[in-house]
Amino acid sequence: MGATSRPRGTLLFLTPYPCGAAPSQRFRFEQYLRFLEEAGFRLVQKSFWTPGAWAILYAPRYRRYKALWLLWGFVRRLWHILRFGQARYVLIHREADPLGTPVFPLILRYVLRRKIIYDFDDAIWIPNASASNRGWMRLKYWGNARWLCRLAWRVHAGNDFLADYARQYNTRVKIIPTTIDTQAWHNTIKVHAPQDPFVMGWTGSHSTLAYLEDIRPVIRRLVQELPLRFAVICDVRPEWPDVPYDFIPWNKETEIRDLLRLTVGLMPLRDDPWSRGKCGFKALQYMALGIPALVSPVGVNTQIVDHGINGFHCATPEDWERCIRLLFHDRALLQRLAAAARPKIEERYSVTAIKPEFLRSFDI
């Protein structure tokens, strides 16, 4: 770590999840923490969910325990604000509490008169809950994002679609894309040798498996007709008895090594408001490692992936099948796309590229 600048006070992060636990936090702001420390800030990061609660949060059972953890989370959050509420800046990531109540932001803004920086990377004003938590999520106030945008001193939105929403309620909106640390984490480039097995793959969580289901017939046909493999990197195993695939349980420690098994990376989406709010994280990960990304042309995907240059846009099942077959048979084209993928991330979506704009939000 470099020399520390003059003291700048405390910077409080109010997050849903424990530090390092969730991709949205890791790739939205946790990669910049060391730079904020070097600039002289004292950093305090407080999560609503404890590590124990996070471990069972998306499990289909434990309703009673989840309810207790939820109540305990509200107590913790109140203590966080009372204990650290005099911080120079308070960054709220996604929401101050899972039910979207505006009480904590209101206290910070009007009682403690703090500068709130609101950061979000999904269209979280649209009702969307996992099956395991759908019951108590009926209590959620979905106007939470609107309130936070209004109360914030500055808003960090992950893409144009989210920024347009935020600008209805706040004039101080910055587009801060989800970024990849191409030096410290995604710092390896895949070598595409002609003799290597062709592996088309997908990475994601249980919440996004439905998008992969949309191209299941295409994948089934391709693995039946061509000597290629299909890999799924996920926290749950898909129930696909009709499709042979390699299941790789998602693991933070082996994340990069597992992704490097892929020849091409898939990111199917549906063209709806929720998907247009997504920040293209799968494509960013693939491309940072020199893996061509095949994506649905929805939202920010059309800005990340340049069709025919570092990947392909696939709008229909026929597009998906044609593009995968093309890359399977034309390894020279595959290598050209792969060579152009990482430079795009380094130029537009890396920590190095976005760091100056991110730090300016804190008057650095």
KELOVO-350090 format. One record per atom (N, C-alpha, C, CB): x, y, z. Coordinates in steps of 0.001 Angstrom, whole numbers, plus 500000, padded with zeros to 6 digits. Glycine has a CB too. Layout:
<pts>
XYZ ...
</pts>
This chain:
<pts>
500842498817500000 500000500000500000 500885501244500000 499043500000501221 500495502254499218 501283503476499116 501113504352500334 500902504244497876 501809505479500303 501743506409501422 500324506965501563 502759507558501235 499899507136502813 498549507624503086 498525509144503052 498046507110504449 497504509715502433 497342511158502359 496830511677503698 496377511549501212 496590512980503744 496065513603504959 494732512962505335 495897515131504766 494413512894506639 493153512280507069 491945512996506467 493056512289508597 490987512220505963 489789512782505341 488522512437506118 489664512286503914 488657511768507256 487482511404508018 487024509988507728 486371512364507735 485832509671508200 485274508323508083 484371508217506867 484497507947509349 484455507082506205 483572506769505083 482824505502505472 484375506586503720 481516505612505663 480686504493506101 480005503841504909 479639504960507123 480145502515504786 479458501737503757 478356500926504432 480455500803502983 477124501158504041 475999500359504503 475616499407503379 474786501260504928 475836498117503599 475673497125502543 474687496039502966 477026496502502180 474096495354502011 473216494237502383 473999493049502947 472402493787501170 475170492758502354 475854491499502600 477229491722503238 475999490721501297 477769490687503891 479107490818504470 480158491135503401 479488489533505209 481236491758503822 482305492139502901 482843490916502157 483444492841503661 482956491030500846 483498489961500029 482536488856499687 484638489385500699 481286488936500142 480357487823499977 479596487852498656 479382487816501107 479279489039498148 478389489142496991 479082489838495828 477110489895497364 478910489334494605 479559489971493451 479204491438493285 479194489239492199 477948491813493576 477568493210493363 478430494139494204 476086493421493695 478736493744495417 479590494580496270 481054494482495853 479436494173497743 481491493283495571 482900493079495222 483295493886493996 483177491599494977 482425493907492993 482800494519491722 482210495908491514 482377493634490599 481439496399492498 480928497765492415 481821498745493174 479503497828492960 482247498360494396 483039499325495174 484125498705496036 482137500113496046 484036497425496386 485048496859497278 486428496828496638 484649495461497694 486481496801495308 487783496833494629 488491498183494791 487603496524493144 487744499211495181 488316500554495315 488668500906496757 487348501578494771 488406500014497684 488598500351499095 490051500724499397 488167499181499977 490981500000498806 492389500297499102 492778501692498634 493300499261498447 492170502161497529 492486503497497027 491904504573497944 491951503673495595 490728504296498500 490120505235499441 490938505321500722 488679504820499760 491449504179501178 492318504192502355 493600504979502093 492661502761502776 494183504757500916 495401505481500567 495163506986500491 495948504976499241 493929507363500161 493592508790500070 493348509413501436 492365508983499199 493332508591502490 493215509137503829 491913508875504544 493421510556503770 491006508107503947 489739507812504608 489887506662505612 488668507468503567 489149506766506693 488948505632507594 487687504927507122 488834506085509112 487799503671506742 486682502955506144 485980502088507181 487161502097504971 484658502157507173 483827501309508027 482761500688507139 483183502124509217 482755499356507017 481759498667506200 480878497811507102 482439497795505106 479574498055507074 478632497355507934 477523496739507089 478044498309508994 477333495439507249 476321494726506473 475051494540507298 476859493360506004 473923494476506594 472650494192507266 472630492733507724 471441494488506322 472964491822506811 472966490401507127 474323490002507707 472639489559505871 474304489254508774 475537488713509332 476016487551508454 475324488247510808 477271487114508608 477721485938507837 476835484719508047 479147485587508212 476353484504509267 475470483369509521 474155483477508778 475203483243510992 473584484672508751 472335484878508017 472550484740506515 471748486255508336 473655485268506029 473970485181504596 474078483728504147 475283485924504286 474592482861505025 474784481462504669 473473480741504403 475533480756505759 472368481201504989 471087480510504797 470066481362504047 470514480103506141 470461482551503640 469491483511503120 468700482969501936 470194484780502715 469363482286501011 468680481804499812 468360480320499875 469518482084498597 468512479724501040 468104478332501218 466584478258501252 468715477731502515 465987477164500775 464516477087500703 463845476903502062 464111475950499799 464627476661503122 464031476416504445 464438477542505404 464476475020505010 464406477260506674 464879478170507734 464057479462507822 466344478520507496 462768479406507571 461967480637507601 462012481316508968 460519480330507228 461933480526510038 461938481106511370 463274481798511642 461662480025512429 464361481138511250 465680481731511467 465859483002510631 466783480715511127 465352482985509423 465452484171508573 464692485341509187 464915483872507166 463530485067509753 462761486128510385 463523486722511571 461398485599510840 464165485855512352 464953486338513482 466155487149513013 465416485168514344 466818486663511964 467969487400511426 467519488741510870 468684486580510329 466330488776510282 465815490034509748 465612491056510873 464489489794508994 464980490620511952 464775491523513087 466106491981513675 463933490837514168 467043491052513795 468356491399514324 469071492368513386 469204490134514536 468854492211512089 469465493116511118 468994494548511302 469160492654509710 467701494737511619 467195496093511857 467835496710513099 465667496076512008 468022495897514132 468699496398515335 470129496788515006 468679495340516460 470810495925514277 472196496207513885 472278497477513053 472785495028513100 471365497627512113 471424498788511218 471223500098512000 470354498661510106 470310500089512946 470119501279513774 471391501596514559 468932501082514738 472027500566515096 473276500772515832 474369501303514911 473732499463516491 474451500789513688 475460501266512737 475321502774512524 475333500519511387 474092503229512377 473851504646512109 474140505496513348 472403504863511645 473732505011514511 473999505763515731 475497505806516043 473235505150516906 476198504699515763 477621504610516099 478501505333515099 478043503167516186 478166505238513805 479053505776512771 478371506836511908 479558504650511887 477223507322512344 476429508238511535 477052509595511299 475126508428512163 478144509912511991 478814511190511752 479892511087510673 479428511700513042 479878510004509918 480855509825508839 480733510955507813 480658508452508149 481851511275507182 481842512351506184 480937511993505005 483274512637505685 481018510729504567 480139510234503511 479565508898503959 480900510093502150 478341508601503508 477721507301503746 477309506733502399 476492507412504717 477953505649501983 477577504991500731 476614503860501045 478829504459499971 475426503936500485 474421502880500627 474385502092499326 473004503472500971 474676500805499423 474658499944498243 473316499218498163 475832498925498282 472568499497497126 471284498878496794 470150499287497734 471429497382496813 470305499085499050 469232499416499988 469801499426501394 468047498408499876 469185500205502263 469639500259503648 469131499077504458 469193501554504294 468006498480504034 467491497275504682 466691496493503651 466611497625505935 466528495184503830 465897494342502800 464436494652502520 466005492922503198 463741495303503447 462331495637503226 462148496987502563 461585495618504533 463255497691502332 463174498949501610 462532500084502368 462441498745500373 462544500028503693 461953501127504461 462851502359504352 461753500720505956 462283503558504227 463102504751504079 463603505337505395 462330505785503353 463317504681506521 463609505284507819 465092505558508022 463109504390508920 465974504621507666 467409504833507904 467979505936507014 468180503534507670 467671505945505718 468132507071504904 467585508417505366 467749506847503471 466328508430505830 465751509685506323 466498510201507550 464270509492506660 466870509291508435 467643509700509612 468992510262509180 467842508508510581 469649509583508264 470964510038507807 470877511405507134 471573509019506841 469835511595506336 469740512824505537 469250514014506361 468807512605504352 468193513821507136 467547514970507773 467865515137509256 466077514857507610 468241514079509935 468602514199511350 470103514397511493 468148512952512140 470879513510510857 472336513601510969 472958514471509879 472942512215510915 472160514780508838 472602515655507744 473914515168507103 472783517087508265 473929513889506769 475091513289506125 474947513312504609 475291511856506613 476077513241503915 476085513127502457 475964511649502079 477387513756501847 474834511299501497 474582509916501088 474979509742499624 473086509534501302 475774508720499365 476051508299497993 475313506983497792 477612508148497715 474366506987496883 473542505791496654 474058505060495427 472039506166496477 474387503777495596 474937502959494512 473998501790494231 476360502444494871 473592501633492957 472750500477492625 473057499977491221 471257500839492744 472853498670491034 473253498010489795 472185497090489235 474507497230490019 470950497278489659 469815496515489134 468587497418489135 469558495216489979 467578497019488377 466313497763488364 465503497362489586 465506497495487049 466001497746490765 465447497217492013 464127497870492411 466444497396493124 463616498775491597 462263499293491842 461202498362491256 462111500705491243 461632497356490485 460711496394489882 460613495178490803 461184495975488445 459408494793491253 459298493636492148 459941492394491555 457839493353492463 460853491813492322 461582490633491863 462171489955493091 462704491007490821 461705488761493417 462176488056494605 462429486596494268 461159488178495759 463414486001494932 463696484588494728 462582483742495329 465052484210495344 462442482526494817 461381481640495300 461533481338496784 461377480340494508 462768481273497266 463004480912498659 462589482016499629 464462480580498862 462506483270499144 462180484386500036 460927485149499605 463350485340500106 460139484556498730 458995485272498178 457960485615499232 458354484459497091 457843484792500280 456834485028501294 457026486338502026 456832483910502272 458167486490502702 458346487717503475 458704488909502607 459411487517504514 459084488671501345 459353489791500449 458075490492500006 460121489312499235 456915489900500331 455652490604500081 455560491872500929 454451489680500375 456351491927501979 456358493100502854 457239494228502311 456831492704504242 457992493957501275 458977494923500791 458307496128500144 459924494259499796 458872497294500405 458427498531499766 459292498757498526 458515499756500755 458686498631497344 459460498661496107 459744500080495629 458733497901495029 459277501081496381 459636502457496066 460929502903496723 458533503371496476 461640501957497299 462871502241498024 463903502982497178 463465500958498533 464106502531495940 465116503160495082 464765504609494791 465261502386493769 463493504884494611 463058506255494362 463390507158495550 461552506293494072 463109506663496751 463412507432497958 464910507683498083 462896506702499203 465683506649497873 467129506786498029 467713507750497000 467803505424497908 467198507700495776 467665508652494760 467357510087495187 467010508350493390 466203510302495754 465819511654496187 466679512154497349 464347511675496594 466993511250498276 467710511642499480 469217511732499286 467411510678500575 469706511133498206 471154511040498021 471776512374497628 471475510002496969 472973512595498112 473798513718497669 474325513444496261 474974513962498655 474593512173495974 475041511757494649 474605510315494435 476594511908494494 474327509968493178 473898508616492831 474912507990491881 472484508631492191 475308506762492179 476120505944491279 475210504895490639 477319505266492045 474958505022489358 474123504060488636 475002503213487727 473021504784487813 474657501925487613 475514501006486891 475463501099485387 475185499661487275 474423501718484813 474334501837483355 473358502953482993 473886500491482714 473187503189481701 472329504280481222 470879504105481657 472398504373479707 470378502878481593 468981502616481949 468716502991483406 468632501132481709 469614502597484294 469472502921485703 469656504413485947 470470502128486530 470603505014485220 470844506449485381 469631507265484950 472074506876484578 468960506846483873 467759507560483424 466673507511484496 467230506958482104 466557506369485169 465590506273486267 465975507226487388 465504504825486799 467250507208487784 467696508038488907 467538509528488612 469153507729489241 467726509929487355 467665511361487003 466252511935487133 468167511569485573 465246511082487264 463900511581487535 463809512208488931 462878510445487399 464737511832489823 464656512234491221 465907512948491733 464395511033492066 466961512985490923 468219513562491397 469018514033490176 469042512518492251 469599515206490268 470383515727489141 471855515344489225 470259517236489077 472292514842490390 473700514487490582 473873512985490414 474205514942491978 473798512536489171 473869511106488861 475108510827488024 472593510634488118 475884509853488448 477046509394487689 476813507958487236 478344509499488537 477246507653486028 477264506254485593 478615505673485998 477020506119484031 478584504782486967 479779504050487399 479540502589487043 480066504236488956 480113502099485963 479852500716485564 480459499722486544 480398500460484166 479898498534486572 480537497431487275 481875497178486595 479635496139487277 482919497000487383 484262496940486802 484999495668487201 485071498157487226 486042495385486434 486877494208486628 488291494662486984 486883493308485355 488861494058488004 490251494343488359 491144493453487492 490517494098489899 491619494009486393 492408493225485437 493856493052485868 492366493878484078 494226493665486976 495600493528487466 495709492577488648 496145494879487857 494778492671489587 494900491877490815 494054490603490814 494517492719491995 493009490537489971 492110489378490045 491953488712488685 490737489799490578 491304489374487748 491184488814486395 492450489168485611 489896489359485662 493557488616486048 494859489011485501 495505487909484659 495795489398486630 494689486976484181 495161485890483326 494389485937482012 494992484501484026 495058485618480927 494407485598479615 494391484168479090 495133486546478611 493227483711478673 493101482352478152 493853482212476833 491620481981477964 494580481115476706 495256480775475454 494365479807474696 496678480156475712 493931480201473513 493039479360472703 493862478573471690 491964480221471979 494282477372472070 495030476514471157 494065475755470249 495926475528471943 494400475611468958 493471474953468017 493059473552468439 494096474883466655 493951472842469131 493648471464469500 492867471332470807 494920470689469608 492643472456471491 491921472404472770 490468471991472567 491983473767473476 489875471286473526 488440470984473433 487630472272473456 487997470052474588 486518472266472749 485642473435472675 484611473326473797 484943473541471269 484650474298474705 483742474286475849 482926475579475842 484529474128477192 481639475463475571 480767476632475736 480274476604477179 479552476624474699 480251477777477813 479931477761479232 479131478962479677 481180477682480029 478583478828480866 477757479871481475 478086479930482946 476237479607481255 478179481128483503 478343481294484939 477227482191485463 479741481887485278 476755481892486661 475675482686487235 475189482070488531 474519482818486247 474089482587489020 473513482104490267 472154481477490001 473390483245491290 471564480924491053 470240480313490933 469213481292490390 469781479784492280 469404482596490652 468414483593490246 468431483867488751 468645484878490992 469502483513488071 469584483791486632 469545482524485770 470854484561486336 469352481373486396 469272480130485624 468117480130484634 469133478950486557 467068480884484924 465904480916484027 466288481421482644 464798481800484613 467250482333482569 467674482839481265 468384481745480466 468599484061481437 469174480936481154 469851479831480470 468839478820479954 470854479142481411 467765478639480705 466707477712480298 466138478092478931 465584477687481346 466137479375478596 465564479841477336 466302479299476117 465568481349477299 467593479000476266 468346478475475111 468701476998475305 469635479299474888 468002476346476209 468263474927476475 468116474056475231 467326474425477552 467074474242474402 466987473402473190 468189473563472272 465723473732472418 468712474771472158 469887475007471323 471092474259471880 470191476513471225 471301474367473180 472438473692473807 472313472183473655 472540474069475295 471118471648473864 470904470208473725 471256469740472312 469446469848474056 470813470488471322 471079470105469930 472580470161469618 470303471026468966 473251471186470114 474672471338469818 475518470242470464 475154472698470282 475238469902471722 476047468866472370 475752467485471787 475793468861473882 474591467318471163 474267466052470514 474925465914469155 472778465913470369 475090467056468455 475556467002467074 477044467308466899 474764467958466255 477659467998467861 479047468400467717 479890467859468864 479157469920467650 481174467601468620 482059467143469703 482515468313470580 483287466414469118 481585468863471316 481897469953472231 481267469670473588 481401471306471669 481642470465474564 481131470288475923 480436471560476374 482270469916476902 479563471384477346 478871472511477936 479136472506479432 477351472461477632 479536473654479975 479865473760481396 478969474799482065 481354474130481588 478524474499483263 477707475409484067 478437475673485383 476273474814484326 478732476940485648 479354477349486908 478275478073487703 480632478270486676 477823477478488799 476653478013489488 476644477549490941 475354477580488775 475804478186491746 475675477778493148 474689476632493317 475241478959494002 473912476314492276 473014475157492307 473147474396490993 471532475597492546 472876473105491059 472969472263489861 471655472334489079 473298470786490244 471697472693487792 470457472711486993 469886471304486838 470718473328485601 468576471219486824 467907469935486611 467660469769485114 466562469848487420 468688469318484424 468648469143482973 468976467687482624 469644470115482271 468098466767482850 468418465360482568 468624465071481084 467318464474483094 468128465939480209 468229465706478774 469467466343478146 466998466227478092 470272467034478952 471449467724478414 472681467317479213 471258469270478451 473663466673478568 474916466384479282 475713467672479494 475769465346478498 476181467884480714 476954469095480991 477904468838482148 476022470289481310 478930469664482225 479875469627483342 479412470661484364 481356469911482864 479113470210485564 478709471143486613 479908471496487472 477580470547487479 480152472806487613 481255473308488426 480641474180489523 482307474118487555 480613473720490768 480054474551491845 480822475857491954 480089473799493196 480071476978491991 480748478267492073 481524478370493371 479742479419491959 482759478830493250 483634478988494409 484480480227494183 484530477721494635 484412481154495108 485164482399494957 486650482149494779 484938483294496155 487188481151495477 488627480905495442 489085480327494113 489018479971496561 488210479594493418 488592478969492140 487894479621490955 488270477478492164 487252480756491189 486424481415490186 487160481636488860 485936482742490722 488360482184488925 489103482499487698 489538481222486997 490332483375488013 490077480269487742 490511479007487142 489350478287486470 491144478104488202 488181478332487081 487015477664486500 486567478354485209 485858477637487511 486572479677485207 486180480399483997 487145480139482840 486106481895484282 488406479946483158 489406479717482112 489223478368481412 490801479798482707 488347477530481917 488030476285481198 487201476547479945 487279475321482117 486554477714479891 485599477978478818 486306478446477545 484579479025479267 485741478070476415 486187478582475112 485378479808474735 486061477497474015 484077479738474936 483190480884474734 482260480977475944 482369480749473393 481857482200476278 480959482407477406 479595482882476939 481556483409478384 478545482356477538 477175482673477142 476522483576478183 476349481384476955 475724484544477684 474941485396478576 473578485686477955 475692486715478875 472661484718478022 471300484969477520 470508485813478518 470563483633477250 469649486686477992 468747487501478790 467410487604478067 469349488910479052 466397488096478776 465118488429478159 465022489938478037 463925487859478981 464406490401476981 464318491846476750 463138492410477531 464173492161475230 463389492702478803 462370493288479664 463043494325480558 461643492192480514 462265495148481266 462875496205482080 463864495687483114 461804496984482776 463579494550483745 464510494029484743 465867493701484112 463924492779485417 465838493056482952 467096492699482286 467829493926481763 466830491732481139 467086494943481334 467751496155480856 468478496891481984 466734497085480202 468144496578483221 468847497164484347 470130496444484716 467956497195485519 470391495293484129 471589494531484467 472837495192483887 471468493091483956 473976494893484520 475218495596484174 476225494745483424 475858496115485413 475779493607482859 476633492835481959 477796492136482619 477152493712480915 477650491762483879 478790491245484629 479374489976484014 478382490974486056 478522489056483568 479037487820482965 479926488127481760 477872486902482541 479443489007480891 480231489365479708 481550490011480105 479437490311478801 481523490865481116 482751491512481576 483762490477482051 482445492508482702 483300489494482803 484214488463483302 484804487637482166 483491487547484286 483952487187481250 484459486398480132 485527487176479364 483310485998479192 485172488384478972 486040489156478083 487345489561478760 485314490395477595 487305489836480066 488526490200480783 489554489076480745 488202490558482229 489081487843480617 489972486689480570 490292486258479148 489361485537481320 489884487056478157 490162486713476768 489241485636476223 491581486267476633 488009485606476726 487009484633476279 485905485385475550 486428483810477483 485660485095474262 484591485791473540 483238485582474224 484525485303472082 482446486647474281 481137486594474923 480036486595473878 480957487772475887 479104485660474023 477898485629473207 476752486066474107 477642484197472584 476104487177473747 475140487795474653 473845488125473938 475725489053475272 472774488173474700 471528488745474183 471727490255474059 470299488403475119 471292490856472941 471492492306472756 470491493117473553 471385492676471279 470641493077474879 469716493731475799 470511494685476689 468932492681476657 470044495919476783 470658496869477695 472125497105477421 470490496403479090 472910497106478499 474321497458478402 475140496411477645 474894497649479784 474584495229477439 475300494207476665 475710494711475288 474436492964476515 474878495555474686 475191496055473344 476346497048473367 473963496710472725 476653497607474543 477795498509474666 479069497751475021 477515499576475718 478931496681475792 480098495916476210 480631495075475057 479755495022477405 479750494347474399 480149493434473325 479940494106471976 479351492108473400 481012494190471207 480949494709469839 480761493528468898 482241495528469471 479597493477468252 479218492315467446 480236492047466342 477829492522466837 480757490821466333 481710490420465309 483127490886465561 481265490926464000 483354491613466650 484698492119466954 485281491423468181 484661493640467181 484516491380469285 484997490678470473 483957489696471016 485375491682471554 482918489470470238 481859488549470627 480711488663469647 481378488830472063 479564488136470027 478393488190469145 477145488560469935 478189486841468429 476220489267469262 474878489508469783 473961488419469230 474358490945469398 473240487750470105 472368486650469692 470945486959470155 472865485281470278 470102487379469222 468751487807469568 467729486682469505 468324488913468658 468013485628468756 467056484539468577 467755483198468801 466417484592467163 466999482124469021 467637480802469131 468485480462467909 466578479726469327 468037480902466731 468816480645465517 470158481364465568 468031481084464273 470168482591466127 471428483323466272 472391482588467197 471167484734466805 471874482098468323 472730481386469262 473373480167468599 471928480958470494 472552479395467915 473083478184467293 474081478512466195 471950477341466728 473744479501465358 474640479853464239 475989480359464743 473985480923463344 475987481210465762 477241481809466240 478121480788466945 476948482970467183 477512479903467714 478316478863468380 478908477912467358 477463478078469396 478109477514466372 478637476638465314 479765477326464544 477509476227464341 479588478599464266 480610479345463522 481934479335464271 480152480795463277 481905479604465567 483147479646466335 483735478255466536 482908480306467683 482887477255466610 483395475887466719 484196475494465483 482238474905466927 483699475881464324 484358475478463073 485468476436462643 483332475375461966 485414477683463056 486399478674462608 487235479124463808 485695479900461930 488290478389464101 489116478712465264 489929479992465045 490054477548465582 490205480339463802 490913481599463544 490039482791463936 491322481700462051 488753482733463599 487816483780464009 487711483822465532 486422483545463377 487637482666466148 487577482588467603 488768483311468233 487541481120468061 489947483082467706 491146483710468262 491144485217468047 492395483102467640 490603485684466909 490536487140466670 489587487807467673 490068487436465213 488442487191467886 487499487743468860 488095487731470264 486181486953468839 488766486651470601 489375486536471924 490442487605472131 489982485144472112 491233487869471109 492302488866471229 491761490274471417 493192488827470004 490552490527470909 489960491867471016 489119492042472276 489106492152469799 488882490961473010 487967491026474146 488570491763475343 487563489627474560 489731491347475783 490315491957476987 490627493445476810 491585491220477372 491178493880475669 491438495324475521 490195496187475713 492021495599474156 489019495706475304 487794496475475504 487510496653476996 486604495783474810 487725495609477770 487482495699479206 488505496618479861 487525494305479851 489744496499479472 490787497346480062 490524498821479781 492168496948479521 490017499117478608 489797500507478215 488555501114478845 489695500603476724 487467500332478998 486181500913479379 485611500407480703 485198500651478306 485997499194481129 485313498576482266 486275497993483300 484389497490481774 487463498528483386 488431498051484375 488498499006485557 489823497891483741 488999498512486669 489214499357487846 490143500508487491 489797498533489020 491183500217486726 492139501258486343 491462502375485560 493274500656485516 490553502014484660 489896503013483813 488890503857484588 489199502331482650 488159503254485529 487061503928486217 487497504549487541 485931502954486460 488635504147488051 489107504640489351 489061506168489483 490520504164489585 489564506966488534 489530508423488726 488117508973488908 490182509108487548 487168508496488111 485795508981488219 485158508536489536 484959508484487032 485443507316489962 484907506826491237 485431507678492395 485283505337491452 486710507959492416 487298508710493525 486824510163493556 488813508667493434 486472510704492392 485989512089492366 484684512252493144 485790512548490923 483923511195493297 482691511263494086 482961511573495548 481929509960493978 484193511310495973 484571511551497364 485545512727497469 485196510285497974 485485513587496436 486309514799496401 487803514494496462 485932515712497550 488192513421495800 489609513062495711 490128513414494323 489824511548496012 
</pts>
